[in-house]
Amino acid sequence: MHFTSEQRLDDGTVERHFVLGEVPGVLWTPDSAPEPVPLILMGHPGGLRSMYPRLAGRARGCVAQGFAAATIELPGGGERPAFAVAEQARAELREAIMAGDRPSEEVIDRLVLPLVEQAVPEWRATLDALLDLPEIGGPVGFSGGVIAIGVRLAAIEPRIVAAGLFAGSYVPRSIIEEARQVTIPLHVLLQWDDEGNDRQMALDLFDAFGSPEKTLCANMGGHTGVPSFAGEDAAQFFARHLSEPS
């Protein structure tokens, strides 16, 4: 992990940009802490530059709770090379939605599965590097999307002890089957009228999770209409599972 810049924000949060191999990312940490802090990995749909204001706001909230927060650029996002197969599938998905049709499972697979297969190892390598830093000690949470990436990480990465997932994208049926292996505590956010989400698919995914503690927080409104209190609920979830002794 190579840090390329560092700045102190107005609330004392330390923001550092880094590169791990060819993957760019950002790490936010408290200015000072008496001991290594827990970590929240922040997922997003891609485009670090365009997503930065929202990511920085989420990160500041994490730091205010005494956590570190980190994110990386998705494969095909920002300035990273595009996935030709995924780009074609995305165009077909948008065409189906515009026509009022449900995208086929084959199109969803071609769009999402290549992303999961590349992004999950990159997230795990990033986690390896972050936990080597003296200021970060775990436990670790995952927050956000793409939800298929979050499901795979929650199923196979033992260092992640809790996940807050945003049901805002299509999910392959094979990922729904993987969800049965997830047993960590979950807090799932669903916008009931999300124009880009298949509501029934989101409900099927939630039902499939094998976690004995799982909460579905469903609010009326579209993709960008998430109420402010939903963030407060998620913050309480992570405070409960990352701060309190197990």
Backbone bond lengths (Angstrom), bond angles and torsions (degrees), N, CA, C in turn:
res aa  C-N    CA-C-N  psi(-1)  N-CA   C-N-CA  omega(-1)  CA-C   N-CA-C  phi
1 M - - - 1.466 - - 1.516 109.06 -
2 H 1.319 116.15 124.52 1.457 122.13 -179.23 1.525 109.21 -115.95
3 F 1.327 116.81 117.98 1.459 120.76 177.96 1.523 109.60 -81.57
4 T 1.324 116.16 131.04 1.463 121.61 -176.12 1.518 113.44 -106.26
5 S 1.329 118.53 -18.48 1.461 120.65 177.52 1.513 109.26 -160.42
6 E 1.330 115.93 159.33 1.456 121.94 177.88 1.517 108.86 -147.59
7 Q 1.342 116.68 135.61 1.455 120.96 173.69 1.515 109.72 -146.17
8 R 1.325 114.77 153.46 1.459 121.59 177.64 1.529 107.70 -103.49
9 L 1.323 117.23 120.41 1.457 121.56 -178.26 1.524 109.98 -79.04
10 D 1.340 115.83 171.31 1.466 119.71 -172.14 1.523 113.42 -67.46
11 D 1.327 117.68 -16.84 1.464 119.77 177.50 1.530 112.03 -97.38
12 G 1.331 116.56 7.74 1.458 120.62 179.97 1.513 114.53 91.96
13 T 1.321 117.42 -6.52 1.463 120.57 176.99 1.525 110.03 -64.07
14 V 1.314 116.61 135.29 1.463 121.35 175.68 1.526 108.31 -95.98
15 E 1.327 116.63 121.40 1.461 122.47 -179.13 1.523 109.14 -110.69
16 R 1.332 115.72 123.62 1.464 120.58 178.83 1.522 110.05 -126.73
17 H 1.314 115.59 129.17 1.459 120.99 173.98 1.521 108.21 -91.74
18 F 1.336 115.82 144.21 1.459 120.09 -176.97 1.518 110.86 -142.33
19 V 1.318 114.28 167.16 1.463 121.72 171.74 1.522 107.08 -131.12
20 L 1.324 116.36 131.49 1.462 122.00 175.78 1.520 106.56 -120.34
21 G 1.343 116.39 105.02 1.457 119.05 -170.38 1.522 108.30 66.91
22 E 1.327 115.92 -117.15 1.464 120.74 177.10 1.523 111.61 -108.56
23 V 1.342 116.70 11.05 1.462 120.63 -174.92 1.534 110.15 -101.92
24 P 1.336 118.37 116.68 1.461 120.21 176.18 1.526 111.28 -82.04
25 G 1.325 115.99 152.66 1.453 120.39 178.51 1.508 111.63 -159.85
26 V 1.330 115.65 177.22 1.462 122.31 -179.63 1.528 108.23 -136.25
27 L 1.330 115.42 139.17 1.462 122.37 177.07 1.518 108.69 -122.76
28 W 1.341 115.47 131.38 1.464 121.73 175.88 1.522 108.14 -117.47
29 T 1.331 117.19 130.46 1.454 121.09 -179.56 1.522 110.45 -135.80
30 P 1.346 117.86 156.94 1.464 120.31 173.21 1.526 110.21 -62.26
31 D 1.326 115.14 149.72 1.462 121.09 179.93 1.525 110.80 -57.18
32 S 1.313 116.24 -42.98 1.453 120.40 177.96 1.513 108.78 -153.01
33 A 1.312 115.69 143.09 1.459 121.51 178.90 1.515 107.95 -145.52
34 P 1.323 117.67 142.50 1.462 120.02 -176.73 1.516 113.90 -69.04
35 E 1.341 116.69 -18.06 1.465 120.51 -179.45 1.517 108.94 -153.43
36 P 1.328 118.40 165.11 1.468 120.50 179.54 1.535 111.73 -54.92
37 V 1.328 115.92 142.28 1.460 121.16 -171.93 1.525 111.45 -106.01
38 P 1.344 117.35 158.36 1.468 120.86 172.33 1.530 110.53 -64.05
39 L 1.318 115.50 165.80 1.460 122.52 -174.59 1.523 110.62 -130.46
40 I 1.337 116.40 136.47 1.463 121.78 171.29 1.523 108.64 -116.05
41 L 1.333 116.17 122.33 1.454 122.46 173.68 1.524 108.08 -85.50
42 M 1.330 117.13 125.02 1.463 121.26 -173.68 1.530 110.08 -105.00
43 G 1.330 115.46 109.90 1.448 120.72 175.93 1.519 111.42 -81.54
44 H 1.329 115.70 158.01 1.469 121.61 179.24 1.524 107.89 -160.63
45 P 1.345 118.64 168.76 1.462 120.70 -174.57 1.520 114.95 -81.93
46 G 1.322 118.65 1.48 1.463 120.61 178.03 1.514 112.88 111.08
47 G 1.335 115.34 148.95 1.460 121.76 -178.02 1.515 110.71 94.52
48 L 1.329 116.91 72.67 1.462 120.32 -176.46 1.522 112.11 -56.39
49 R 1.325 116.35 -41.07 1.464 119.03 -176.84 1.520 111.44 -64.18
50 S 1.332 117.35 -47.40 1.470 119.99 -178.49 1.523 111.49 -72.29
51 M 1.330 116.97 -30.27 1.462 121.05 -178.91 1.524 113.21 -86.23
52 Y 1.336 117.12 -6.68 1.457 120.01 -171.59 1.534 114.33 -53.11
53 P 1.341 120.44 -47.23 1.474 117.72 -178.01 1.524 112.93 -57.28
54 R 1.326 117.78 -42.67 1.461 120.53 179.79 1.522 111.21 -70.24
55 L 1.328 116.43 -40.96 1.468 119.75 179.75 1.520 110.98 -64.84
56 A 1.331 116.95 -42.36 1.461 120.27 179.77 1.518 110.79 -64.37
57 G 1.334 116.75 -38.06 1.458 119.37 177.51 1.520 111.65 -64.28
58 R 1.326 116.59 -43.54 1.464 120.12 177.07 1.526 110.63 -62.92
59 A 1.336 116.18 -41.16 1.461 120.28 -178.31 1.519 111.64 -64.98
60 R 1.322 116.74 -41.19 1.470 119.76 178.67 1.524 110.48 -61.04
61 G 1.326 115.92 -37.85 1.459 119.23 176.91 1.519 111.34 -63.34
62 C 1.343 116.54 -39.32 1.469 120.32 177.32 1.522 110.86 -63.65
63 V 1.324 115.99 -45.71 1.464 120.12 -178.18 1.525 110.59 -64.02
64 A 1.346 116.77 -36.85 1.461 120.24 178.30 1.532 111.23 -61.43
65 Q 1.336 116.60 -25.93 1.467 121.15 176.91 1.522 112.73 -85.31
66 G 1.337 116.85 -3.29 1.452 120.10 -178.58 1.510 114.04 93.08
67 F 1.346 117.62 16.25 1.456 122.27 179.88 1.523 110.56 -106.49
68 A 1.325 116.38 161.23 1.458 122.33 162.96 1.525 107.86 -92.46
69 A 1.325 116.40 157.50 1.467 121.32 177.41 1.520 108.56 -138.14
70 A 1.320 116.40 144.84 1.458 120.21 -179.29 1.517 109.90 -146.77
71 T 1.323 115.16 152.00 1.454 120.63 175.98 1.515 108.94 -145.08
72 I 1.326 116.75 159.17 1.456 122.11 175.71 1.523 108.98 -132.78
73 E 1.329 114.93 160.32 1.457 120.65 176.43 1.517 109.99 -75.79
74 L 1.323 116.82 135.42 1.462 120.67 178.90 1.524 111.32 -72.24
75 P 1.329 117.28 153.54 1.469 119.63 170.10 1.528 109.78 -55.63
76 G 1.315 116.27 133.46 1.453 120.77 -179.00 1.511 114.35 81.12
77 G 1.339 117.91 -3.50 1.460 121.34 -178.56 1.514 111.74 -96.64
78 G 1.328 116.24 158.53 1.452 121.24 177.01 1.512 112.26 56.39
79 E 1.336 115.83 -124.98 1.455 121.23 -178.82 1.527 112.43 -96.19
80 R 1.339 117.20 5.86 1.458 119.38 177.84 1.534 110.43 -75.16
81 P 1.328 118.07 153.29 1.469 120.54 -179.07 1.525 111.46 -56.80
82 A 1.318 115.68 139.82 1.466 121.00 -178.82 1.519 110.91 -75.69
83 F 1.338 115.34 153.29 1.463 122.28 171.44 1.528 107.41 -88.78
84 A 1.323 117.88 111.41 1.461 119.83 -178.20 1.520 111.28 -61.80
85 V 1.340 116.93 -44.01 1.467 120.32 -178.81 1.521 110.30 -64.40
86 A 1.329 116.46 -43.29 1.458 120.34 -179.36 1.525 111.48 -66.37
87 E 1.333 116.80 -37.68 1.464 119.94 179.58 1.526 110.48 -63.08
88 Q 1.321 117.85 -41.68 1.461 120.55 177.73 1.523 110.57 -64.72
89 A 1.349 116.54 -42.15 1.461 120.20 178.75 1.526 110.81 -64.24
90 R 1.344 117.40 -38.35 1.468 120.36 179.06 1.532 110.53 -63.12
91 A 1.330 116.21 -40.52 1.458 119.96 178.36 1.526 110.79 -63.40
92 E 1.324 117.37 -40.94 1.467 121.31 179.21 1.531 110.59 -67.96
93 L 1.337 116.88 -38.09 1.462 120.00 178.17 1.529 110.60 -63.24
94 R 1.329 116.25 -45.69 1.467 119.85 179.71 1.522 111.25 -63.48
95 E 1.333 116.27 -38.11 1.466 120.47 178.70 1.525 110.65 -62.71
96 A 1.336 116.87 -41.56 1.464 120.60 179.35 1.530 110.70 -65.29
97 I 1.338 116.61 -43.59 1.466 120.23 -179.74 1.524 110.74 -63.57
98 M 1.335 116.51 -43.59 1.470 120.57 179.69 1.526 111.25 -61.68
99 A 1.335 116.07 -31.13 1.464 120.19 179.91 1.523 112.00 -84.95
100 G 1.321 117.12 -1.28 1.461 120.97 -179.65 1.503 113.73 80.36
101 D 1.338 116.53 16.79 1.463 120.94 -179.20 1.533 110.20 -102.54
102 R 1.332 115.61 162.04 1.453 120.95 174.48 1.527 108.41 -87.51
103 P 1.359 118.84 127.85 1.464 119.92 178.02 1.523 110.70 -58.89
104 S 1.305 116.75 144.75 1.455 120.70 -178.82 1.531 109.99 -71.72
105 E 1.333 115.83 157.02 1.452 120.41 177.98 1.525 110.71 -63.08
106 E 1.338 117.31 -31.89 1.461 120.67 179.10 1.521 110.81 -65.55
107 V 1.314 117.99 -39.91 1.463 121.85 178.14 1.525 110.21 -67.45
108 I 1.327 116.97 -42.79 1.472 120.93 178.71 1.521 110.52 -61.45
109 D 1.334 117.28 -42.70 1.460 121.00 178.29 1.525 110.90 -60.63
110 R 1.336 117.29 -46.19 1.463 120.37 -177.69 1.523 112.02 -66.88
111 L 1.317 117.01 -28.00 1.459 120.62 179.03 1.520 112.00 -78.99
112 V 1.335 116.92 -44.87 1.464 120.88 -167.30 1.523 113.54 -95.45
113 L 1.324 118.51 -43.23 1.471 119.97 -171.45 1.534 113.96 -62.23
114 P 1.362 119.89 -41.81 1.470 117.90 176.42 1.524 112.35 -61.09
115 L 1.317 116.59 -34.83 1.468 120.83 178.10 1.523 110.67 -64.84
116 V 1.331 116.69 -45.22 1.468 121.13 179.46 1.529 110.60 -62.61
117 E 1.325 116.50 -44.51 1.468 120.86 -176.18 1.521 112.19 -62.22
118 Q 1.329 118.08 -33.19 1.460 119.38 179.69 1.525 111.80 -91.69
119 A 1.333 117.81 -38.41 1.460 120.34 -173.33 1.522 112.64 -70.58
120 V 1.317 118.19 -38.45 1.469 120.12 -175.28 1.531 111.90 -63.05
121 P 1.340 120.47 -46.66 1.474 118.51 175.07 1.528 112.70 -61.15
122 E 1.325 117.13 -33.70 1.468 119.18 177.98 1.525 111.09 -67.40
123 W 1.324 117.04 -40.10 1.461 120.10 176.31 1.529 110.50 -63.44
124 R 1.309 117.76 -40.88 1.466 120.17 -178.18 1.532 110.98 -68.47
125 A 1.326 117.17 -37.58 1.462 120.19 176.02 1.520 110.57 -65.66
126 T 1.325 116.47 -38.68 1.467 120.70 176.90 1.519 110.19 -63.40
127 L 1.322 116.63 -42.11 1.463 120.54 178.99 1.528 110.47 -62.50
128 D 1.332 117.61 -41.35 1.462 120.84 176.27 1.528 110.29 -54.43
129 A 1.342 115.64 -48.86 1.465 120.64 -175.91 1.527 111.34 -68.30
130 L 1.321 117.43 -39.79 1.464 120.29 -178.67 1.520 111.71 -66.71
131 L 1.319 117.18 -40.03 1.466 119.85 -178.89 1.525 112.39 -73.33
132 D 1.338 117.37 -10.17 1.459 120.73 172.73 1.531 111.84 -81.06
133 L 1.343 117.16 -13.90 1.459 120.23 179.44 1.528 109.28 -75.10
134 P 1.315 118.74 138.75 1.473 120.45 -175.85 1.517 114.34 -65.60
135 E 1.341 117.44 -23.94 1.457 119.77 -176.81 1.526 113.53 -84.88
136 I 1.340 117.85 -5.98 1.465 121.66 -178.13 1.527 109.00 -118.90
137 G 1.334 115.88 128.22 1.452 118.80 -176.80 1.508 115.72 -129.39
138 G 1.341 117.93 -5.12 1.452 119.54 -175.42 1.522 110.44 81.94
139 P 1.336 118.89 175.59 1.470 126.52 2.85 1.526 112.36 -67.29
140 V 1.342 115.76 175.10 1.460 122.00 -172.22 1.521 110.04 -121.21
141 G 1.342 115.16 138.52 1.455 121.92 173.05 1.517 110.02 -121.82
142 F 1.323 116.71 159.53 1.473 122.38 173.60 1.512 107.54 -119.57
143 S 1.343 116.08 135.30 1.460 120.71 -176.48 1.514 110.68 -134.07
144 G 1.346 117.11 130.03 1.460 120.62 172.26 1.512 113.64 110.18
145 G 1.321 116.22 -146.20 1.451 123.14 -178.31 1.521 108.77 -130.90
146 V 1.250 118.97 -172.84 1.457 130.87 -2.79 1.525 107.85 -64.71
147 I 1.331 118.14 133.93 1.457 120.59 -169.15 1.526 112.56 -62.15
148 A 1.341 118.43 -31.47 1.467 119.65 178.22 1.521 110.76 -64.50
149 I 1.334 117.15 -35.75 1.463 120.62 176.20 1.525 109.51 -66.60
150 G 1.335 116.26 -43.66 1.455 120.17 178.65 1.517 112.77 -61.16
151 V 1.322 116.94 -38.63 1.467 120.68 179.02 1.526 110.29 -63.44
152 R 1.340 116.63 -48.27 1.467 119.83 -179.45 1.526 110.86 -61.42
153 L 1.330 117.53 -44.67 1.462 120.33 179.18 1.531 111.23 -62.44
154 A 1.328 116.36 -43.94 1.462 119.99 -179.57 1.521 111.57 -63.86
155 A 1.325 116.33 -28.88 1.466 120.19 -177.72 1.521 112.61 -80.25
156 I 1.347 118.10 -32.83 1.468 119.10 -169.93 1.519 114.44 -117.32
157 E 1.343 118.84 -13.15 1.461 120.31 -175.02 1.529 109.97 -101.69
158 P 1.348 117.94 103.50 1.466 120.30 -173.89 1.524 114.11 -68.17
159 R 1.337 117.86 -17.13 1.459 119.52 -178.67 1.528 112.63 -78.90
160 I 1.331 117.25 -14.13 1.467 121.71 176.10 1.524 107.93 -87.64
161 V 1.334 116.41 118.42 1.464 120.64 -173.32 1.521 113.24 -105.28
162 A 1.340 118.18 -9.81 1.461 121.57 179.20 1.519 108.11 -160.03
163 A 1.338 116.97 148.92 1.468 120.30 -178.80 1.518 110.68 -139.82
164 G 1.315 115.38 134.77 1.458 122.66 171.23 1.510 107.71 -109.74
165 L 1.317 118.74 111.68 1.455 123.31 -170.56 1.523 111.38 -111.89
166 F 1.336 115.96 144.07 1.459 121.99 178.20 1.522 108.56 -106.57
167 A 1.336 116.24 113.78 1.466 121.47 -178.79 1.523 108.88 -80.12
168 G 1.333 116.01 74.33 1.457 119.66 -175.46 1.505 113.20 -125.98
169 S 1.323 118.75 22.44 1.462 120.89 179.54 1.524 109.85 -152.07
170 Y 1.326 116.04 165.44 1.461 120.84 179.92 1.526 110.39 -73.76
171 V 1.325 115.57 149.75 1.462 121.09 -173.95 1.537 109.22 -128.72
172 P 1.336 117.87 125.15 1.472 119.75 175.43 1.528 111.31 -62.65
173 R 1.320 115.85 150.79 1.463 119.95 179.67 1.532 111.24 -62.04
174 S 1.322 117.48 -32.52 1.464 119.51 179.22 1.531 111.12 -65.56
175 I 1.329 117.62 -31.85 1.461 121.11 177.24 1.529 110.11 -71.40
176 I 1.339 116.57 -36.56 1.463 119.42 176.13 1.531 109.93 -61.55
177 E 1.329 117.51 -37.66 1.464 120.26 176.14 1.529 110.93 -66.27
178 E 1.338 117.36 -38.58 1.470 120.52 177.43 1.524 111.03 -62.60
179 A 1.330 116.84 -29.82 1.469 120.61 -177.97 1.525 111.86 -60.16
180 R 1.314 117.47 -23.72 1.469 120.35 179.04 1.532 111.27 -65.55
181 Q 1.348 117.17 -19.98 1.456 121.59 179.76 1.533 112.01 -86.45
182 V 1.332 117.52 -9.47 1.464 121.10 -177.46 1.526 109.03 -80.47
183 T 1.323 116.42 125.09 1.465 120.44 -178.16 1.524 113.42 -125.70
184 I 1.339 118.12 -0.98 1.462 120.50 -179.79 1.527 109.85 -78.13
185 P 1.336 118.57 160.95 1.465 120.90 176.25 1.533 111.41 -59.63
186 L 1.336 115.47 139.84 1.460 121.70 -176.39 1.524 111.26 -130.78
187 H 1.330 114.98 143.21 1.461 122.68 171.80 1.526 105.37 -128.49
188 V 1.330 117.53 110.15 1.464 122.34 -173.15 1.528 109.52 -110.40
189 L 1.324 115.66 126.12 1.462 122.05 179.25 1.524 109.45 -100.97
190 L 1.336 116.48 129.04 1.471 122.22 179.01 1.519 109.24 -130.44
191 Q 1.333 116.11 122.77 1.462 120.87 170.71 1.530 107.69 -87.44
192 W 1.316 115.78 116.25 1.458 121.74 -168.16 1.526 113.26 -61.74
193 D 1.325 116.60 -31.78 1.468 120.98 -176.50 1.524 112.00 -109.98
194 D 1.330 116.86 25.38 1.467 121.92 -179.21 1.531 109.50 -60.10
195 E 1.335 114.98 115.70 1.455 120.19 -175.22 1.529 112.75 -69.23
196 G 1.345 117.82 -19.59 1.455 120.41 -178.50 1.514 113.24 -105.63
197 N 1.328 116.91 14.39 1.459 120.10 -175.27 1.527 109.98 -126.09
198 D 1.312 115.64 145.60 1.461 121.39 173.98 1.525 106.89 -91.03
199 R 1.336 116.43 105.60 1.467 120.49 -174.02 1.524 111.91 -60.22
200 Q 1.328 116.98 -43.93 1.456 119.12 -178.46 1.520 111.23 -64.44
201 M 1.336 116.66 -36.56 1.455 120.13 177.63 1.529 109.89 -63.60
202 A 1.337 117.05 -40.34 1.466 121.09 177.93 1.524 110.84 -63.48
203 L 1.323 116.90 -39.97 1.463 120.33 178.62 1.526 110.97 -68.82
204 D 1.334 116.66 -38.15 1.472 120.05 177.09 1.533 110.55 -63.11
205 L 1.330 115.75 -40.32 1.453 119.68 179.11 1.528 110.54 -64.27
206 F 1.318 117.19 -45.38 1.461 120.07 -179.79 1.528 110.56 -61.27
207 D 1.309 116.29 -41.72 1.464 120.60 179.46 1.527 111.35 -63.47
208 A 1.359 116.50 -32.18 1.465 120.41 -176.56 1.522 113.13 -75.78
209 F 1.308 118.30 -24.67 1.466 119.77 -177.24 1.526 110.45 -55.50
210 G 1.340 116.02 135.48 1.453 120.39 -179.51 1.518 113.84 -88.36
211 S 1.322 117.91 5.62 1.463 121.52 -176.18 1.523 111.71 -69.00
212 P 1.334 117.91 130.61 1.464 119.72 175.07 1.521 112.25 -70.10
213 E 1.335 116.77 -22.30 1.470 120.57 173.82 1.523 108.58 -117.28
214 K 1.317 116.13 106.57 1.462 120.89 177.61 1.521 108.49 -145.00
215 T 1.323 115.47 135.69 1.461 121.93 -177.60 1.513 109.04 -124.88
216 L 1.333 117.17 132.14 1.461 122.59 174.53 1.519 108.15 -106.09
217 C 1.329 116.21 118.09 1.461 121.97 178.47 1.525 107.51 -106.28
218 A 1.336 117.66 100.33 1.461 122.98 -176.50 1.521 109.95 -106.69
219 N 1.323 115.90 126.23 1.459 121.99 -179.80 1.519 110.15 -123.31
220 M 1.314 116.30 147.12 1.457 120.58 175.17 1.523 108.99 -68.12
221 G 1.330 116.43 147.50 1.451 120.68 177.20 1.511 112.56 121.95
222 G 1.348 114.72 167.98 1.448 121.80 -177.44 1.512 113.33 -84.36
223 H 1.331 114.25 -170.53 1.463 121.26 -172.68 1.524 112.66 -57.70
224 T 1.322 117.10 -39.37 1.466 120.43 -176.58 1.525 112.49 -97.60
225 G 1.330 117.44 10.26 1.459 120.03 -177.00 1.508 114.24 -99.95
226 V 1.334 117.03 27.96 1.469 120.55 -178.26 1.529 109.48 -64.23
227 P 1.329 118.67 123.53 1.473 120.21 -179.72 1.520 111.58 -69.65
228 S 1.318 116.16 152.66 1.458 120.77 -176.32 1.528 111.98 -61.89
229 F 1.335 116.59 -33.29 1.463 118.22 -177.87 1.523 112.28 -69.05
230 A 1.344 117.45 -17.59 1.466 119.47 176.52 1.523 110.11 -65.41
231 G 1.328 116.17 -37.32 1.459 120.09 175.84 1.509 111.82 -65.93
232 E 1.332 116.07 -36.41 1.468 120.17 178.42 1.523 110.45 -65.68
233 D 1.333 116.32 -39.94 1.470 120.08 177.62 1.523 111.13 -62.20
234 A 1.342 115.85 -42.60 1.457 119.86 179.76 1.526 111.05 -65.04
235 A 1.338 116.48 -38.82 1.462 120.42 178.81 1.530 110.66 -62.49
236 Q 1.326 116.66 -41.00 1.468 120.01 178.17 1.523 110.84 -65.16
237 F 1.328 116.46 -37.05 1.471 120.81 177.79 1.531 110.50 -59.78
238 F 1.339 116.88 -48.41 1.460 119.37 -178.77 1.522 111.61 -70.80
239 A 1.319 117.97 -34.13 1.458 119.56 176.24 1.527 110.39 -60.99
240 R 1.323 115.83 -38.00 1.458 121.02 -178.87 1.536 111.49 -67.83
241 H 1.333 116.67 -38.50 1.463 118.82 -171.61 1.535 113.75 -100.73
242 L 1.319 118.02 -17.53 1.462 119.23 179.38 1.518 113.05 -105.84
243 S 1.348 116.97 -20.65 1.458 120.16 -176.40 1.502 112.87 -100.57
244 E 1.329 116.21 -39.32 1.452 119.16 -173.73 1.522 110.63 -82.16
245 P 1.333 117.77 146.14 1.469 119.94 177.54 1.518 110.69 -60.07
246 S 1.333 116.12 141.64 1.469 120.07 178.67 1.518 110.29 -77.30
